[in-house]
Amino acid sequence: KYCVSAAVPPPPYYVRRVGRMYVLREHIGPDGLPRFDCIVGPCWPMIFVTPGLIIGTSLAVYFGLFPDELIVAVLFPMLVVFVIVAYFLTSCRDPGIQRRYTESPEAGWLFSEQGQTYRPPDCKYEAESQVVIKDIDHLCPWTGTIIAAKNMRVFRVFTSSLCALIFATILLVILHFV
C-alpha cells in the first residue's frame, strides 16, 4: 500500500521520531514516561500551507473589503486568530499514540503485527504514521496529522470555527456588494 507521506522529509528540527510522527518538544511525566508537548504528523509541511490559505484569504477579504462597522472590523480578525490557534492545537497535539509493549500488560490486549506491540482493543495501527493510536478517526492532510482520541475535541473546535469564518467571509463579500 502506498503512503502519501512516504516522500515527505523530516522537519529541520525535532527531538526524536515516533514512527512517522516527529516530536518537537517533550517532558517526562510523573510516572517517568515521556509526554509529548508538541508533536507533528507525517504530513507536517501542511503546518505552513493550511494557515497560509486561511490567513491569506482572510487578509484579502478584510483589506479588500475593509468593513465599515467597528464590530466587524474587530470580530473578524479575532475569529481568524481563534481559527489559527485551534488549528495549531490540533496539528501539534499528541493524537493518542500508545507506547510499545513487548508483553501484554493486561488480559484482552491484542498483538499488532505491523506495530510490533501489544495494544488494547480500542487502539489501531495507522500505516501512514506508523504508530498505534487510541480511538483513531482519520489522517487529516490539512492538519498534517492523525485525528484521534486526544485531539478530536480541539479538531471539532477548529472545523466549527473554520466554518464560522467561511460563513463570515461570504457574508462580508455579499454585504459589500449589496
Disulfide bonds with the S-S distance in Angstrom:
none
